[in-house]
Amino acid sequence: MSRGFYIGRFQPFHNGHLSMVEQIAEDVDELVLGIGSADDSHSVRNPFTAGERIMMITKSLVEYDLVTYAVPIEDLERNSVWVSHVQSMSPDFEVAYSNNPLVIQLFREANIEIRQSPMFNRDVLEGTEVRERMINGDDWEALVPEAVVEVVDEIDGIERIQMISGSDSDNS
C-alpha cells in the first residue's frame, strides 16, 4: 500500500489539479491532498475557505478509485520547519508531488521523495486565470470539474470574489 501527498492551494480546485490527481492515482493507492494556505480566505488570491476547498476536492474525486484525505495546512512563516509541520498535520506518506520550486526544495532537504508532473495546459489551467474569469464574468466553468461549479454556486462564490475584488482594487 502506497500513499502520496499533493499540496496545493486549490483556489479553486480546477481541471489542472484533477489531471495531476489522475496521474498520481496511477502511482499510489491513497492520496493526501494538502490544502495550502488553509488559514486564508476571502481574499482575491484565496477566496475560498479550507472547508469549501475540501468540499470541491471531495465531490470532484468521488467517482475515482482512490482513497483520498483532504488535510488543511496553515501557512508558516518559517520554511525550515515547513515539512515537519506538514507531516504533523498529515497521515504518513512515502512520496510528495509538487511543481512548486520551493516545495520541491524543502521536501528534498528533508529527504522525502518528490515527483513533479508535466502541468496540464498550464497556461490556461491555473487558479489565477480561473479567478480572473470569475471576477470578470467570463467562462470559468469550463476550467473546473462540474462538482466545483456546484460548490461555488452553493456558497455564492462568484458574488464573493467579485465583491472582494471590488474592495481590493482602487476604483477612484
C-alpha positions as a Markdown table, in Angstrom:
| # | Residue | x | y | z |
|---|---|---|---|---|
| 1 | Met | 0.0 | 0.0 | 0.0 |
| 2 | Ser | 1.4 | 3.3 | -1.0 |
| 3 | Arg | 0.3 | 6.8 | -0.1 |
| 4 | Gly | 1.2 | 10.1 | -1.8 |
| 5 | Phe | 1.0 | 13.7 | -0.8 |
| 6 | Tyr | -0.1 | 16.5 | -3.1 |
| 7 | Ile | -0.1 | 20.1 | -1.8 |
| 8 | Gly | -1.9 | 23.0 | -3.5 |
| 9 | Arg | -4.0 | 26.0 | -2.6 |
| 10 | Phe | -6.8 | 24.7 | -4.8 |
| 11 | Gln | -8.3 | 28.2 | -5.2 |
| 12 | Pro | -10.4 | 26.7 | -6.7 |
| 13 | Phe | -9.8 | 23.0 | -7.5 |
| 14 | His | -9.6 | 23.0 | -11.3 |
| 15 | Asn | -9.0 | 20.7 | -14.2 |
| 16 | Gly | -5.2 | 21.0 | -14.0 |
| 17 | His | -5.4 | 19.7 | -10.4 |
| 18 | Leu | -7.7 | 17.0 | -11.5 |
| 19 | Ser | -5.3 | 15.9 | -14.2 |
| 20 | Met | -2.5 | 15.8 | -11.6 |
| 21 | Val | -4.6 | 13.6 | -9.3 |
| 22 | Glu | -5.4 | 11.3 | -12.2 |
| 23 | Gln | -1.6 | 10.9 | -13.0 |
| 24 | Ile | -0.7 | 10.4 | -9.3 |
| 25 | Ala | -3.5 | 7.8 | -8.9 |
| 26 | Glu | -1.5 | 5.6 | -11.3 |
| 27 | Asp | 1.3 | 5.5 | -8.7 |
| 28 | Val | -0.4 | 5.3 | -5.3 |
| 29 | Asp | -3.3 | 3.6 | -3.6 |
| 30 | Glu | -4.1 | 6.6 | -1.4 |
| 31 | Leu | -3.6 | 10.3 | -1.7 |
| 32 | Val | -3.4 | 13.1 | 0.9 |
| 33 | Leu | -4.3 | 16.4 | -0.6 |
| 34 | Gly | -2.8 | 19.2 | 1.5 |
| 35 | Ile | -4.9 | 22.3 | 1.4 |
| 36 | Gly | -2.2 | 25.0 | 1.5 |
| 37 | Ser | -2.9 | 28.5 | 3.0 |
| 38 | Ala | -5.8 | 26.8 | 4.9 |
| 39 | Asp | -5.9 | 29.8 | 7.3 |
| 40 | Asp | -6.6 | 32.3 | 4.5 |
| 41 | Ser | -9.9 | 33.1 | 2.7 |
| 42 | His | -12.0 | 35.9 | 1.4 |
| 43 | Ser | -9.1 | 37.5 | -0.5 |
| 44 | Val | -8.7 | 37.6 | -4.3 |
| 45 | Arg | -5.7 | 35.2 | -4.1 |
| 46 | Asn | -7.5 | 32.9 | -1.6 |
| 47 | Pro | -11.3 | 33.5 | -2.0 |
| 48 | Phe | -12.4 | 30.1 | -0.7 |
| 49 | Thr | -12.2 | 28.7 | 2.9 |
| 50 | Ala | -10.4 | 25.4 | 3.7 |
| 51 | Gly | -13.8 | 23.8 | 4.2 |
| 52 | Glu | -15.1 | 25.0 | 0.9 |
| 53 | Arg | -12.0 | 23.7 | -0.9 |
| 54 | Ile | -12.3 | 20.3 | 0.9 |
| 55 | Met | -15.9 | 20.1 | -0.5 |
| 56 | Met | -14.7 | 20.9 | -4.0 |
| 57 | Ile | -12.0 | 18.2 | -3.9 |
| 58 | Thr | -14.1 | 15.5 | -2.2 |
| 59 | Lys | -17.0 | 16.0 | -4.6 |
| 60 | Ser | -14.7 | 16.2 | -7.6 |
| 61 | Leu | -12.9 | 12.9 | -6.8 |
| 62 | Val | -15.9 | 10.9 | -5.6 |
| 63 | Glu | -16.0 | 8.6 | -8.7 |
| 64 | Tyr | -12.3 | 7.9 | -8.6 |
| 65 | Asp | -11.0 | 4.6 | -7.3 |
| 66 | Leu | -8.6 | 6.3 | -4.9 |
| 67 | Val | -8.8 | 6.8 | -1.2 |
| 68 | Thr | -8.2 | 10.5 | -0.5 |
| 69 | Tyr | -7.7 | 12.6 | 2.6 |
| 70 | Ala | -8.0 | 16.4 | 2.4 |
| 71 | Val | -5.9 | 17.9 | 5.2 |
| 72 | Pro | -5.8 | 21.7 | 5.9 |
| 73 | Ile | -2.2 | 23.0 | 6.1 |
| 74 | Glu | -1.9 | 26.5 | 7.6 |
| 75 | Asp | 0.9 | 28.8 | 6.3 |
| 76 | Leu | 4.1 | 29.0 | 8.3 |
| 77 | Glu | 6.5 | 31.9 | 8.0 |
| 78 | Arg | 9.4 | 29.6 | 8.7 |
| 79 | Asn | 10.3 | 27.5 | 5.7 |
| 80 | Ser | 12.9 | 25.5 | 7.6 |
| 81 | Val | 10.2 | 23.7 | 9.7 |
| 82 | Trp | 7.5 | 23.6 | 7.0 |
| 83 | Val | 8.0 | 19.9 | 6.1 |
| 84 | Ser | 7.7 | 18.7 | 9.7 |
| 85 | His | 4.6 | 21.0 | 10.0 |
| 86 | Val | 3.1 | 19.2 | 7.0 |
| 87 | Gln | 4.0 | 15.8 | 8.4 |
| 88 | Ser | 2.4 | 16.7 | 11.8 |
| 89 | Met | -0.9 | 17.5 | 10.0 |
| 90 | Ser | -1.0 | 14.6 | 7.6 |
| 91 | Pro | -1.2 | 10.8 | 7.6 |
| 92 | Asp | 2.2 | 9.3 | 6.8 |
| 93 | Phe | 3.2 | 9.4 | 3.1 |
| 94 | Glu | 6.0 | 7.9 | 1.0 |
| 95 | Val | 6.2 | 10.4 | -1.8 |
| 96 | Ala | 5.2 | 14.0 | -2.3 |
| 97 | Tyr | 4.0 | 15.6 | -5.6 |
| 98 | Ser | 4.5 | 19.2 | -6.5 |
| 99 | Asn | 5.7 | 21.5 | -9.2 |
| 100 | Asn | 6.4 | 24.4 | -6.9 |
| 101 | Pro | 10.2 | 25.0 | -6.8 |
| 102 | Leu | 10.3 | 26.0 | -3.1 |
| 103 | Val | 8.1 | 23.0 | -2.0 |
| 104 | Ile | 10.4 | 20.7 | -4.1 |
| 105 | Gln | 13.5 | 22.1 | -2.4 |
| 106 | Leu | 12.0 | 21.8 | 1.1 |
| 107 | Phe | 11.0 | 18.2 | 0.6 |
| 108 | Arg | 14.4 | 17.3 | -0.9 |
| 109 | Glu | 16.2 | 18.8 | 2.0 |
| 110 | Ala | 14.0 | 16.7 | 4.3 |
| 111 | Asn | 15.0 | 13.6 | 2.3 |
| 112 | Ile | 11.4 | 12.9 | 1.1 |
| 113 | Glu | 11.0 | 11.6 | -2.4 |
| 114 | Ile | 9.4 | 14.3 | -4.5 |
| 115 | Arg | 8.0 | 13.8 | -8.0 |
| 116 | Gln | 7.0 | 16.5 | -10.5 |
| 117 | Ser | 4.5 | 16.1 | -13.3 |
| 118 | Pro | 4.1 | 17.9 | -16.5 |
| 119 | Met | 1.4 | 20.5 | -15.8 |
| 120 | Phe | -1.7 | 20.0 | -17.9 |
| 121 | Asn | -2.5 | 23.1 | -20.1 |
| 122 | Arg | -0.6 | 25.2 | -17.5 |
| 123 | Asp | -1.1 | 28.4 | -19.4 |
| 124 | Val | -4.8 | 28.3 | -19.1 |
| 125 | Leu | -5.3 | 25.9 | -16.2 |
| 126 | Glu | -4.1 | 27.9 | -13.3 |
| 127 | Gly | -6.0 | 29.3 | -10.4 |
| 128 | Thr | -5.2 | 32.9 | -11.3 |
| 129 | Glu | -6.9 | 32.5 | -14.7 |
| 130 | Val | -10.0 | 30.8 | -13.1 |
| 131 | Arg | -10.3 | 33.6 | -10.5 |
| 132 | Glu | -9.9 | 36.3 | -13.1 |
| 133 | Arg | -12.6 | 34.8 | -15.2 |
| 134 | Met | -14.9 | 34.6 | -12.1 |
| 135 | Ile | -14.3 | 38.3 | -11.4 |
| 136 | Asn | -14.9 | 39.4 | -15.0 |
| 137 | Gly | -17.9 | 37.2 | -15.6 |
| 138 | Asp | -16.2 | 35.1 | -18.2 |
| 139 | Asp | -16.4 | 31.4 | -18.8 |
| 140 | Trp | -14.6 | 29.9 | -15.7 |
| 141 | Glu | -16.9 | 26.8 | -15.6 |
| 142 | Ala | -15.1 | 25.1 | -18.5 |
| 143 | Leu | -11.8 | 25.1 | -16.5 |
| 144 | Val | -13.1 | 23.2 | -13.4 |
| 145 | Pro | -14.9 | 19.9 | -12.6 |
| 146 | Glu | -18.7 | 20.0 | -12.6 |
| 147 | Ala | -18.7 | 19.4 | -8.8 |
| 148 | Val | -16.7 | 22.6 | -8.3 |
| 149 | Val | -19.3 | 24.6 | -10.2 |
| 150 | Glu | -21.9 | 23.2 | -7.9 |
| 151 | Val | -20.0 | 24.1 | -4.7 |
| 152 | Val | -19.2 | 27.7 | -6.0 |
| 153 | Asp | -22.9 | 28.1 | -6.8 |
| 154 | Glu | -23.9 | 26.8 | -3.3 |
| 155 | Ile | -21.7 | 29.3 | -1.5 |
| 156 | Asp | -22.4 | 32.2 | -3.8 |
| 157 | Gly | -18.7 | 32.2 | -4.6 |
| 158 | Ile | -18.9 | 34.4 | -7.7 |
| 159 | Glu | -20.6 | 37.1 | -5.8 |
| 160 | Arg | -18.0 | 36.8 | -3.0 |
| 161 | Ile | -14.9 | 37.1 | -5.3 |
| 162 | Gln | -16.5 | 40.0 | -7.3 |
| 163 | Met | -17.2 | 41.8 | -4.0 |
| 164 | Ile | -13.7 | 41.1 | -2.7 |
| 165 | Ser | -12.0 | 42.2 | -5.9 |
| 166 | Gly | -14.1 | 45.4 | -5.9 |
| 167 | Ser | -12.9 | 46.2 | -2.3 |
| 168 | Asp | -9.3 | 45.2 | -3.1 |
| 169 | Ser | -8.9 | 47.5 | -6.1 |
| 170 | Asp | -8.8 | 51.2 | -6.2 |
| 171 | Asn | -12.0 | 52.3 | -8.1 |
| 172 | Ser | -11.4 | 56.1 | -7.7 |
